[in-house]
Amino acid sequence: MTARIRFGALASTSLAALLGAGAPLEATAQEAQLETRRDTIVVTASKRTEDIQDVAMSVSAVSGDYLEEAGIANVAELAKSIPSLSITQSNNNRNSTVFIRGIGTSGTNPGIEQSVGIFIDGVYIIAAGPIQGNLQDVNAVEVLRGPQGTLYGRNTPVGAVNITTRAPTQTAEKGLTIGLGDYSEKRISGFIGGGLSDTLAGRVSAWYSDRDGYETNLYDGDDVNGQSQMGVRGRLQWKPSDTLTADFIGYMSRIDANCCTADQINPTASTGIATSGFLAAATAIGRPFRNFTSGDHVVDDDYEGDNVTDVYGASASFNWDLENGHTLTSITAYNGYKDDIRKLAADGLPQATATGSQSLRSEGWSEEIRIASPVDQTISYLAGVYLFSQSLTYTTSLTIAEHGNRKFPPAPGRALLVGDNSTFFYSQKTQSAALFGQATWNVTDDLRLTAGARYSSDDKDGFLVSRVKAGSSPAFLTVFQNNPVGALS
Protein backbone atom coordinates (compact mmCIF):
# COMPACT_ATOMS: atom_id res chain seq x y z
CA MET A 1 0.00 0.00 0.00
CA THR A 2 1.18 3.50 -0.83
CA ALA A 3 0.13 6.44 1.36
CA ARG A 4 1.19 10.06 1.35
CA ILE A 5 0.29 13.19 3.24
CA ARG A 6 1.50 16.61 2.13
CA PHE A 7 1.12 19.85 4.05
CA GLY A 8 2.02 23.11 2.37
CA ALA A 9 1.62 26.85 2.38
CA LEU A 10 0.39 28.65 -0.67
CA ALA A 11 1.81 32.08 -1.52
CA SER A 12 1.96 33.72 1.88
CA THR A 13 3.95 36.81 2.78
CA SER A 14 3.87 36.03 6.51
CA LEU A 15 5.41 32.58 5.97
CA ALA A 16 8.16 34.04 3.77
CA ALA A 17 9.04 36.55 6.47
CA LEU A 18 9.37 33.79 9.09
CA LEU A 19 11.70 31.72 6.89
CA GLY A 20 14.12 34.63 6.60
CA ALA A 21 17.38 34.56 4.68
CA GLY A 22 17.43 30.77 4.20
CA ALA A 23 14.29 30.78 2.05
CA PRO A 24 15.83 31.75 -1.33
CA LEU A 25 18.30 28.81 -1.28
CA GLU A 26 15.55 26.30 -0.52
CA ALA A 27 13.26 27.77 -3.18
CA THR A 28 16.04 27.66 -5.78
CA ALA A 29 16.76 24.01 -5.07
CA GLN A 30 13.08 23.10 -5.27
CA GLU A 31 12.61 24.98 -8.54
CA ALA A 32 15.59 23.15 -10.07
CA GLN A 33 14.16 19.81 -8.96
CA LEU A 34 10.75 20.60 -10.45
CA GLU A 35 12.34 21.83 -13.69
CA THR A 36 14.21 18.54 -14.06
CA ARG A 37 11.02 16.61 -13.53
CA ARG A 38 9.29 18.55 -16.29
CA ASP A 39 12.07 17.77 -18.79
CA THR A 40 11.85 13.99 -18.38
CA ILE A 41 8.10 13.53 -18.62
CA VAL A 42 6.46 11.02 -20.96
CA VAL A 43 3.64 12.52 -23.04
CA THR A 44 0.60 11.28 -24.97
CA ALA A 45 0.21 14.39 -27.14
CA SER A 46 0.36 12.37 -30.37
CA LYS A 47 -2.20 9.85 -29.01
CA ARG A 48 0.70 7.50 -28.22
CA THR A 49 2.95 7.23 -25.18
CA GLU A 50 6.29 8.81 -26.12
CA ASP A 51 9.22 10.59 -24.52
CA ILE A 52 8.80 14.35 -24.86
CA GLN A 53 12.11 14.54 -26.75
CA ASP A 54 10.74 12.26 -29.51
CA VAL A 55 7.48 14.09 -30.19
CA ALA A 56 7.50 15.87 -33.57
CA MET A 57 5.58 18.94 -32.40
CA SER A 58 5.97 21.95 -30.15
CA VAL A 59 4.76 20.72 -26.76
CA SER A 60 5.32 21.63 -23.12
CA ALA A 61 4.43 19.21 -20.37
CA VAL A 62 4.32 19.17 -16.58
CA SER A 63 3.71 16.22 -14.32
CA GLY A 64 1.05 15.90 -11.66
CA ASP A 65 3.72 15.75 -8.97
CA TYR A 66 5.07 19.10 -10.16
CA LEU A 67 1.58 20.64 -10.04
CA GLU A 68 1.09 19.45 -6.46
CA GLU A 69 4.46 20.67 -5.20
CA ALA A 70 4.04 24.02 -6.95
CA GLY A 71 0.55 24.46 -5.47
CA ILE A 72 -1.12 24.65 -8.90
CA ALA A 73 -4.73 23.56 -8.49
CA ASN A 74 -6.57 25.18 -11.41
CA VAL A 75 -6.17 26.01 -15.07
CA ALA A 76 -5.61 29.73 -14.46
CA GLU A 77 -2.53 29.02 -12.31
CA LEU A 78 -1.18 26.62 -14.93
CA ALA A 79 -0.14 29.50 -17.18
CA LYS A 80 2.52 30.49 -14.64
CA SER A 81 4.51 27.34 -15.43
CA ILE A 82 4.13 26.84 -19.19
CA PRO A 83 5.73 29.22 -21.70
CA SER A 84 3.46 30.88 -24.29
CA LEU A 85 0.29 29.84 -22.40
CA SER A 86 -1.89 32.59 -20.96
CA ILE A 87 -5.37 32.47 -19.49
CA THR A 88 -7.54 35.52 -18.91
CA GLN A 89 -10.50 35.58 -16.53
CA SER A 90 -13.43 37.94 -16.93
CA ASN A 91 -16.20 39.04 -14.62
CA ASN A 92 -17.70 35.61 -13.94
CA ASN A 93 -16.81 31.94 -13.52
CA ARG A 94 -17.37 30.87 -17.11
CA ASN A 95 -15.59 33.62 -19.06
CA SER A 96 -12.03 32.32 -19.14
CA THR A 97 -10.12 32.56 -22.41
CA VAL A 98 -7.06 30.46 -23.25
CA PHE A 99 -4.30 31.89 -25.45
CA ILE A 100 -1.26 30.14 -26.91
CA ARG A 101 1.49 32.34 -28.33
CA GLY A 102 -0.83 35.29 -27.82
CA ILE A 103 -3.53 33.84 -30.08
CA GLY A 104 -6.96 32.74 -28.91
CA THR A 105 -10.67 33.47 -29.07
CA SER A 106 -11.60 36.79 -27.47
CA GLY A 107 -15.07 37.79 -26.36
CA THR A 108 -17.64 36.47 -23.93
CA ASN A 109 -20.27 35.11 -26.34
CA PRO A 110 -21.08 31.63 -24.94
CA GLY A 111 -21.97 30.36 -28.42
CA ILE A 112 -18.42 30.80 -29.72
CA GLU A 113 -16.05 27.89 -29.17
CA GLN A 114 -12.47 28.37 -28.06
CA SER A 115 -9.76 28.14 -30.72
CA VAL A 116 -7.57 26.45 -28.09
CA GLY A 117 -9.17 23.11 -27.28
CA ILE A 118 -9.13 21.64 -23.77
CA PHE A 119 -9.21 17.85 -23.43
CA ILE A 120 -9.47 15.87 -20.19
CA ASP A 121 -8.75 12.14 -20.49
CA GLY A 122 -9.26 12.36 -24.24
CA VAL A 123 -12.60 14.17 -24.02
CA TYR A 124 -13.19 17.64 -25.50
CA ILE A 125 -14.43 20.06 -22.83
CA ILE A 126 -16.97 22.54 -24.18
CA ALA A 127 -15.79 25.54 -22.13
CA ALA A 128 -12.58 26.58 -20.38
CA GLY A 129 -13.91 28.60 -17.44
CA PRO A 130 -16.01 25.97 -15.67
CA ILE A 131 -13.06 23.56 -15.25
CA GLN A 132 -11.13 26.02 -13.07
CA GLY A 133 -10.70 23.59 -10.19
CA ASN A 134 -10.20 20.33 -12.07
CA LEU A 135 -6.40 20.07 -11.82
CA GLN A 136 -6.65 17.59 -8.96
CA ASP A 137 -5.13 14.08 -8.92
CA VAL A 138 -3.66 14.78 -12.35
CA ASN A 139 -1.07 12.60 -14.07
CA ALA A 140 0.17 15.22 -16.55
CA VAL A 141 -0.74 18.38 -18.45
CA GLU A 142 0.49 18.90 -22.01
CA VAL A 143 0.21 22.11 -24.02
CA LEU A 144 0.44 21.64 -27.78
CA ARG A 145 1.18 24.68 -29.91
CA GLY A 146 -0.27 25.05 -33.37
CA PRO A 147 -3.21 23.34 -35.15
CA GLN A 148 -3.95 19.82 -33.87
CA GLY A 149 -6.94 18.90 -36.02
CA THR A 150 -5.16 15.90 -37.58
CA LEU A 151 -4.72 14.25 -34.17
CA TYR A 152 -7.77 15.34 -32.16
CA GLY A 153 -11.43 14.75 -32.90
CA ARG A 154 -12.53 18.32 -32.24
CA ASN A 155 -10.71 20.88 -34.34
CA THR A 156 -8.17 23.03 -32.49
CA PRO A 157 -6.76 25.65 -34.89
CA VAL A 158 -4.47 27.37 -32.36
CA GLY A 159 -3.45 24.55 -30.04
CA ALA A 160 -4.63 22.19 -27.33
CA VAL A 161 -4.34 21.65 -23.58
CA ASN A 162 -4.32 17.90 -22.93
CA ILE A 163 -4.99 16.90 -19.29
CA THR A 164 -4.76 13.28 -18.12
CA THR A 165 -5.85 12.20 -14.65
CA ARG A 166 -4.25 9.40 -12.67
CA ALA A 167 -5.56 5.94 -13.51
CA PRO A 168 -6.36 3.38 -10.80
CA THR A 169 -3.96 0.49 -10.21
CA GLN A 170 -4.09 -2.81 -8.37
CA THR A 171 -1.85 -1.31 -5.67
CA ALA A 172 -3.72 0.25 -2.72
CA GLU A 173 -3.04 3.99 -2.60
CA LYS A 174 -4.24 6.99 -0.64
CA GLY A 175 -3.11 10.54 -0.18
CA LEU A 176 -4.03 13.85 1.41
CA THR A 177 -2.82 17.37 0.63
CA ILE A 178 -3.60 20.43 2.76
CA GLY A 179 -2.62 24.00 1.94
CA LEU A 180 -3.08 27.48 3.40
CA GLY A 181 -2.67 30.85 1.71
CA ASP A 182 -3.45 34.54 1.64
CA TYR A 183 -7.00 35.85 2.12
CA SER A 184 -7.67 32.95 4.53
CA GLU A 185 -7.37 30.47 1.68
CA LYS A 186 -7.78 26.81 2.62
CA ARG A 187 -7.27 23.86 0.26
CA ILE A 188 -7.69 20.18 0.91
CA SER A 189 -7.61 17.36 -1.61
CA GLY A 190 -7.26 13.63 -1.38
CA PHE A 191 -7.60 10.33 -3.16
CA ILE A 192 -8.00 6.64 -2.43
CA GLY A 193 -7.72 3.75 -4.83
CA GLY A 194 -6.70 0.17 -5.43
CA GLY A 195 -7.75 -3.19 -6.79
CA LEU A 196 -11.38 -4.29 -6.48
CA SER A 197 -10.86 -7.66 -8.19
CA ASP A 198 -8.24 -9.31 -10.38
CA THR A 199 -9.50 -7.37 -13.41
CA LEU A 200 -11.00 -4.23 -11.86
CA ALA A 201 -9.40 -1.26 -10.09
CA GLY A 202 -10.93 1.96 -8.82
CA ARG A 203 -9.88 5.42 -7.71
CA VAL A 204 -11.80 8.31 -6.13
CA SER A 205 -10.41 11.82 -5.71
CA ALA A 206 -12.05 14.83 -4.07
CA TRP A 207 -11.11 18.44 -3.42
CA TYR A 208 -12.33 21.53 -1.59
CA SER A 209 -11.01 25.08 -1.43
CA ASP A 210 -12.24 28.34 0.04
CA ARG A 211 -10.86 31.86 -0.21
CA ASP A 212 -12.10 35.15 1.23
CA GLY A 213 -12.65 38.11 -1.03
CA TYR A 214 -9.58 40.09 -2.06
CA GLU A 215 -11.44 43.42 -2.29
CA THR A 216 -13.20 45.50 0.34
CA ASN A 217 -16.61 46.96 -0.37
CA LEU A 218 -16.83 50.48 1.07
CA TYR A 219 -20.62 50.29 0.96
CA ASP A 220 -20.95 47.73 3.77
CA GLY A 221 -17.37 46.83 4.76
CA ASP A 222 -17.63 43.27 3.43
CA ASP A 223 -14.85 41.41 1.64
CA VAL A 224 -16.07 40.64 -1.88
CA ASN A 225 -15.02 38.48 -4.82
CA GLY A 226 -14.30 35.44 -2.68
CA GLN A 227 -14.72 31.90 -3.96
CA SER A 228 -15.19 28.30 -2.84
CA GLN A 229 -14.81 25.15 -4.94
CA MET A 230 -15.53 21.49 -4.40
CA GLY A 231 -15.53 18.44 -6.59
CA VAL A 232 -15.22 14.68 -6.86
CA ARG A 233 -14.02 12.34 -9.60
CA GLY A 234 -14.44 8.58 -9.75
CA ARG A 235 -12.61 6.26 -12.10
CA LEU A 236 -12.81 2.52 -12.80
CA GLN A 237 -10.36 0.60 -14.96
CA TRP A 238 -11.33 -2.84 -16.21
CA LYS A 239 -8.83 -5.22 -17.83
CA PRO A 240 -10.70 -8.41 -18.72
CA SER A 241 -7.80 -9.57 -20.92
CA ASP A 242 -4.27 -8.65 -21.93
CA THR A 243 -5.58 -6.92 -25.07
CA LEU A 244 -8.53 -4.88 -23.74
CA THR A 245 -8.53 -1.97 -21.29
CA ALA A 246 -11.70 -0.05 -20.42
CA ASP A 247 -11.85 3.18 -18.42
CA PHE A 248 -15.05 4.60 -16.93
CA ILE A 249 -14.84 8.13 -15.52
CA GLY A 250 -17.41 10.38 -13.87
CA TYR A 251 -16.96 13.77 -12.23
CA MET A 252 -18.83 16.74 -10.85
CA SER A 253 -17.72 20.01 -9.29
CA ARG A 254 -19.14 23.32 -8.10
CA ILE A 255 -17.72 26.83 -8.05
CA ASP A 256 -19.56 29.20 -5.69
CA ALA A 257 -18.24 32.72 -6.08
CA ASN A 258 -19.12 36.01 -4.43
CA CYS A 259 -18.44 37.39 -7.87
CA CYS A 260 -18.02 39.71 -9.43
CA THR A 261 -18.43 43.09 -7.78
CA ALA A 262 -17.00 45.62 -10.21
CA ASP A 263 -14.76 48.62 -9.76
CA GLN A 264 -15.34 51.90 -11.58
CA ILE A 265 -12.32 52.51 -13.82
CA ASN A 266 -11.08 56.11 -13.58
CA PRO A 267 -14.45 57.54 -12.46
CA THR A 268 -13.18 61.14 -12.39
CA ALA A 269 -12.10 61.20 -16.05
CA SER A 270 -14.03 63.29 -18.56
CA THR A 271 -15.92 60.15 -19.59
CA GLY A 272 -16.16 58.77 -16.04
CA ILE A 273 -19.23 58.38 -13.89
CA ALA A 274 -18.15 60.79 -11.13
CA THR A 275 -19.25 64.09 -12.67
CA SER A 276 -19.94 67.02 -10.37
CA GLY A 277 -23.68 66.61 -10.91
CA PHE A 278 -23.57 62.90 -10.16
CA LEU A 279 -21.47 63.39 -7.02
CA ALA A 280 -23.87 66.04 -5.71
CA ALA A 281 -26.89 63.86 -6.41
CA ALA A 282 -25.23 60.83 -4.83
CA THR A 283 -24.47 62.78 -1.67
CA ALA A 284 -28.01 64.16 -1.55
CA ILE A 285 -29.53 60.67 -1.36
CA GLY A 286 -27.12 59.60 1.38
CA ARG A 287 -24.97 57.34 -0.78
CA PRO A 288 -21.88 59.40 -1.61
CA PHE A 289 -19.41 57.94 -4.06
CA ARG A 290 -16.03 57.35 -2.37
CA ASN A 291 -14.02 55.02 -4.62
CA PHE A 292 -11.97 57.37 -6.78
CA THR A 293 -8.95 55.11 -7.35
CA SER A 294 -9.06 51.97 -9.46
CA GLY A 295 -6.76 48.98 -8.92
CA ASP A 296 -6.62 49.44 -5.14
CA HIS A 297 -8.67 46.35 -4.17
CA VAL A 298 -11.52 48.59 -3.07
CA VAL A 299 -15.01 48.77 -4.58
CA ASP A 300 -18.11 50.77 -3.68
CA ASP A 301 -21.27 48.89 -4.63
CA ASP A 302 -24.69 48.39 -3.07
CA TYR A 303 -25.13 45.08 -4.91
CA GLU A 304 -22.68 42.19 -4.47
CA GLY A 305 -22.41 39.48 -7.10
CA ASP A 306 -23.40 35.83 -6.65
CA ASN A 307 -22.22 33.30 -9.26
CA VAL A 308 -22.67 29.50 -8.99
CA THR A 309 -21.32 27.10 -11.60
CA ASP A 310 -21.89 23.33 -11.71
CA VAL A 311 -19.72 21.14 -13.96
CA TYR A 312 -20.32 17.45 -14.64
CA GLY A 313 -19.43 14.72 -17.09
CA ALA A 314 -18.86 11.02 -17.74
CA SER A 315 -16.95 8.98 -20.28
CA ALA A 316 -16.29 5.38 -21.30
CA SER A 317 -13.16 4.56 -23.28
CA PHE A 318 -12.03 1.22 -24.69
CA ASN A 319 -8.57 0.36 -26.02
CA TRP A 320 -8.06 -2.87 -27.94
CA ASP A 321 -4.53 -4.07 -28.76
CA LEU A 322 -4.89 -5.86 -32.08
CA GLU A 323 -2.74 -8.78 -33.24
CA ASN A 324 -0.81 -6.70 -35.77
CA GLY A 325 0.35 -4.22 -33.14
CA HIS A 326 -2.35 -1.66 -33.93
CA THR A 327 -4.56 -0.11 -31.23
CA LEU A 328 -8.27 0.53 -31.73
CA THR A 329 -9.78 3.17 -29.42
CA SER A 330 -13.36 4.23 -28.74
CA ILE A 331 -14.30 7.15 -26.45
CA THR A 332 -17.94 7.93 -25.68
CA ALA A 333 -18.44 11.01 -23.54
CA TYR A 334 -20.95 13.46 -22.09
CA ASN A 335 -20.12 16.72 -20.34
CA GLY A 336 -21.98 19.87 -19.43
CA TYR A 337 -22.24 22.79 -17.09
CA LYS A 338 -24.73 25.18 -15.55
CA ASP A 339 -23.76 28.75 -14.76
CA ASP A 340 -26.09 31.04 -12.81
CA ILE A 341 -25.28 34.65 -11.97
CA ARG A 342 -28.14 35.10 -9.57
CA LYS A 343 -27.03 38.60 -8.58
CA LEU A 344 -25.18 40.65 -11.17
CA ALA A 345 -23.53 43.83 -9.94
CA ALA A 346 -24.28 45.75 -13.11
CA ASP A 347 -23.08 49.26 -12.30
CA GLY A 348 -20.24 49.28 -9.75
CA LEU A 349 -21.95 52.08 -7.81
CA PRO A 350 -23.27 52.56 -4.28
CA GLN A 351 -26.57 53.78 -5.75
CA ALA A 352 -29.23 51.29 -6.85
CA THR A 353 -29.25 52.09 -10.58
CA ALA A 354 -29.68 48.65 -12.19
CA THR A 355 -29.65 44.95 -11.31
CA GLY A 356 -29.26 41.90 -13.47
CA SER A 357 -29.00 38.13 -13.73
CA GLN A 358 -27.66 35.58 -16.21
CA SER A 359 -28.25 31.87 -16.73
CA LEU A 360 -26.39 29.49 -19.03
CA ARG A 361 -26.95 25.78 -19.72
CA SER A 362 -24.67 23.76 -21.97
CA GLU A 363 -24.22 20.04 -22.57
CA GLY A 364 -22.52 17.97 -25.23
CA TRP A 365 -22.13 14.38 -26.43
CA SER A 366 -19.21 13.01 -28.40
CA GLU A 367 -18.02 9.75 -29.94
CA GLU A 368 -14.49 9.21 -31.20
CA ILE A 369 -13.17 6.06 -32.87
CA ARG A 370 -9.58 5.89 -34.02
CA ILE A 371 -6.92 3.38 -35.00
CA ALA A 372 -3.20 3.84 -34.43
CA SER A 373 -0.33 1.85 -35.87
CA PRO A 374 2.86 0.94 -33.99
CA VAL A 375 5.29 3.88 -33.86
CA ASP A 376 8.38 1.80 -34.70
CA GLN A 377 7.42 0.84 -38.26
CA THR A 378 8.60 2.62 -41.42
CA ILE A 379 5.27 4.38 -41.91
CA SER A 380 3.24 4.94 -38.75
CA TYR A 381 -0.19 6.48 -38.82
CA LEU A 382 -3.31 7.41 -36.89
CA ALA A 383 -6.81 7.85 -38.31
CA GLY A 384 -10.19 8.51 -36.74
CA VAL A 385 -13.79 9.59 -37.01
CA TYR A 386 -15.46 12.01 -34.60
CA LEU A 387 -19.09 12.91 -33.90
CA PHE A 388 -20.11 15.79 -31.64
CA SER A 389 -23.35 17.47 -30.59
CA GLN A 390 -23.97 20.37 -28.22
CA SER A 391 -27.00 22.27 -26.98
CA LEU A 392 -26.81 25.66 -25.28
CA THR A 393 -29.30 28.11 -23.80
CA TYR A 394 -28.46 31.55 -22.44
CA THR A 395 -30.71 34.08 -20.71
CA THR A 396 -29.79 37.51 -19.37
CA SER A 397 -31.98 40.13 -17.72
CA LEU A 398 -31.52 43.81 -16.77
CA THR A 399 -33.86 45.77 -14.48
CA ILE A 400 -33.74 49.51 -13.74
CA ALA A 401 -33.64 50.32 -10.02
CA GLU A 402 -34.72 53.42 -8.10
CA HIS A 403 -31.73 55.62 -8.98
CA GLY A 404 -31.40 54.59 -12.61
CA ASN A 405 -31.89 58.11 -13.88
CA ARG A 406 -28.78 59.28 -12.04
CA LYS A 407 -26.57 57.00 -14.13
CA PHE A 408 -28.54 57.41 -17.35
CA PRO A 409 -29.61 61.09 -17.36
CA PRO A 410 -32.90 61.24 -19.27
CA ALA A 411 -34.02 63.73 -21.87
CA PRO A 412 -36.72 66.13 -20.63
CA GLY A 413 -39.94 64.24 -20.06
CA ARG A 414 -38.37 60.86 -20.83
CA ALA A 415 -37.33 59.46 -17.45
CA LEU A 416 -36.66 55.78 -16.80
CA LEU A 417 -39.10 53.93 -14.56
CA VAL A 418 -38.23 51.64 -11.69
CA GLY A 419 -38.86 48.10 -12.94
CA ASP A 420 -38.08 48.76 -16.61
CA ASN A 421 -36.82 45.37 -17.75
CA SER A 422 -35.23 43.74 -20.79
CA THR A 423 -34.72 39.98 -21.20
CA PHE A 424 -32.50 38.42 -23.84
CA PHE A 425 -32.79 34.70 -24.71
CA TYR A 426 -30.51 32.72 -27.00
CA SER A 427 -30.33 29.01 -27.82
CA GLN A 428 -27.97 27.13 -30.08
CA LYS A 429 -27.52 23.55 -31.27
CA THR A 430 -24.37 22.22 -32.90
CA GLN A 431 -23.96 19.02 -34.91
CA SER A 432 -20.46 18.14 -36.07
CA ALA A 433 -18.72 15.26 -37.84
CA ALA A 434 -15.08 14.90 -38.78
CA LEU A 435 -12.55 12.57 -40.36
CA PHE A 436 -8.92 13.09 -39.38
CA GLY A 437 -5.58 11.39 -39.75
CA GLN A 438 -1.84 11.78 -39.68
CA ALA A 439 1.03 9.66 -41.03
CA THR A 440 4.78 9.73 -40.41
CA TRP A 441 7.44 8.30 -42.72
CA ASN A 442 10.48 7.38 -40.66
CA VAL A 443 13.07 7.87 -43.42
CA THR A 444 16.04 7.36 -41.09
CA ASP A 445 16.63 7.43 -37.36
CA ASP A 446 17.22 11.17 -37.64
CA LEU A 447 14.75 12.13 -40.36
CA ARG A 448 10.96 11.88 -40.29
CA LEU A 449 8.35 13.35 -42.60
CA THR A 450 4.84 13.93 -41.24
CA ALA A 451 1.64 14.86 -43.08
CA GLY A 452 -1.98 15.03 -41.99
CA ALA A 453 -5.45 15.84 -43.26
CA ARG A 454 -8.86 16.65 -41.83
CA TYR A 455 -12.41 17.02 -43.07
CA SER A 456 -15.02 18.66 -40.81
CA SER A 457 -18.69 19.49 -41.16
CA ASP A 458 -20.32 21.78 -38.58
CA ASP A 459 -24.00 22.66 -38.57
CA LYS A 460 -25.16 25.32 -36.09
CA ASP A 461 -28.77 26.39 -35.58
CA GLY A 462 -29.80 29.15 -33.21
CA PHE A 463 -32.80 31.01 -31.87
CA LEU A 464 -32.60 34.60 -30.64
CA VAL A 465 -35.21 36.83 -29.06
CA SER A 466 -35.09 40.06 -27.03
CA ARG A 467 -38.13 41.25 -25.11
CA VAL A 468 -38.93 44.39 -23.13
CA LYS A 469 -41.36 44.24 -20.24
CA ALA A 470 -44.80 45.60 -21.12
CA GLY A 471 -45.29 49.13 -19.80
CA SER A 472 -41.59 50.03 -19.84
CA SER A 473 -40.84 53.71 -20.24
CA PRO A 474 -40.24 55.37 -23.66
CA ALA A 475 -36.74 56.26 -22.47
CA PHE A 476 -35.99 52.58 -21.84
CA LEU A 477 -37.40 51.61 -25.24
CA THR A 478 -34.95 53.91 -26.99
CA VAL A 479 -32.13 51.66 -25.73
CA PHE A 480 -33.77 48.24 -25.39
CA GLN A 481 -36.35 47.15 -27.95
CA ASN A 482 -38.38 44.05 -28.69
CA ASN A 483 -36.42 42.09 -31.27
CA PRO A 484 -38.06 38.75 -32.09
CA VAL A 485 -35.39 37.65 -34.57
CA GLY A 486 -36.36 33.98 -34.27
CA ALA A 487 -34.47 31.13 -35.90
CA LEU A 488 -30.86 31.53 -37.05
CA SER A 489 -28.81 29.06 -39.07
C-alpha positions, 0 to 999 in steps of 0.5 A: 500500500502507498500512502502520502500526506502533504502539508504546504503553504500557498503564496503567503507573505507572513510565511516568507518573512518567518523563513528569513534569509534561508528561504531563497536557497531552498526555493532555488533548489526546489525549482531546479528539482521541479524543472528537471522533472518537467524535462523527463516527462512522458507525453501522450500528445500524439495519441501515443505514449512517447518521450517528450524529446521524440514528439514531432511537435511543439509541446510543453508538459508538466507532471502531476507531482510538479503541479502538487508541489508548486501548489497549482490547483486550477487552469488559471494558475497553470499559465505560470509554469508553461511558456506561451500559455496565458489564461484571462479571466473575466467578470464571472466563472465561465468567461475564461479565455485560453491563449497560446502564443498570444492567439486565442478566441476573445469575447464572452459570447457563450456560443463561440467555441475556443480556438484552443481546445481543452481535453481531459482524459481524451474528451473535448471540454466545451468551455474553459472557465467551468473547469477552473478547479479540475487540476486535482489528482492529475497525471500530466498536463500537455500544451500543444502549440499550433493546429492539432486537427489531424490528431484530435477529434474536435478541431483546435486551430491554435493549439490544445491543452491535454490533461490526463488524470491518474488511472487506478492500479491494483496497488492500494493507494491513498493521499491527502494534501492540505494548503493554506494561503493569503485571504484565509485560503484553505485547500484540501484534496485527497484520493484513495484507490486500489484493486477491487478484483483481479480485473477491476481497479478503482480510484476516487479523488475529491477536493475543496477550497475556500478563499475570502474576497480580495477586495473590500466593499466600502458600501458595507465593509464586506470582503467581496469576490471570494470563492469556494470550490468542491468536486469529486471524480471517480474512475474505474479501470477494467482489464478483462484480458491482456488486449482490452482496457476499459476506463469509466470516468465520472466527475462533478464540481461546483464553483460558488463565487461572491463574484463579481463586484466591479470597480469603476475605472477612472471615475473622475475622467471626462468620460467617467461616472463621477461628474460634479452633478452625479457626485452632488446627487449621490451625496443628496440621497445619502450614498456618496461615491467614495471610490476614486482610485481603481486597482486598489482592491476597493469597490463601492457597490450596493449590490454584491455578485453571486455566481454559482457554476456546476460542472459534470461529465462522464466517459467510457473509453475502450482500447483494444490491442490488435494482433498486428500491433495496432490499437483501436480506441473508442471514447464515448463522452458526455459533459456539461455545465450550468452557470447562474449569476443570480445577482449581477452587480451591473453598475459598480456604484453605491446607488441602486441604478440597475440589477441583473442576472444571467443563466447558461446551460450547456451540454454535449455528447461526443463519440471518437473512434480511431486506429493507431499503428505501432510507432516503430514501423517505417510508416506509422499512422493514426486515423479517426472519425469524430461525432459531436453534438452540443446544446446551449441556452443563455438568458440575461436580464436587466432591471432599472432600479430606483436611482437609474436616472442618475446613471442614465440622465434622461431627456426632458420628459423621458425618465426611466421607470423603476422596474423597466426590464429587458430579457435576452434569450438565445439558444444554439444547437451544434452538430459536427462530424469529422474525419482526421488522420496523420502519417509519419514516414520514418526515413532514417533514425534522424529524419521523419516526414509527417503529413496530416489531413482533416475534413469537418462538417459543422451545422449550427442552428440558433434562436434569438429573441429580445423582449422588453417588459410591457409598460416600460418607459419610452426612455428605456425603449430607446435603448432596449427594444423588442427584437423577435429575430427567431431562428438563425442558421 
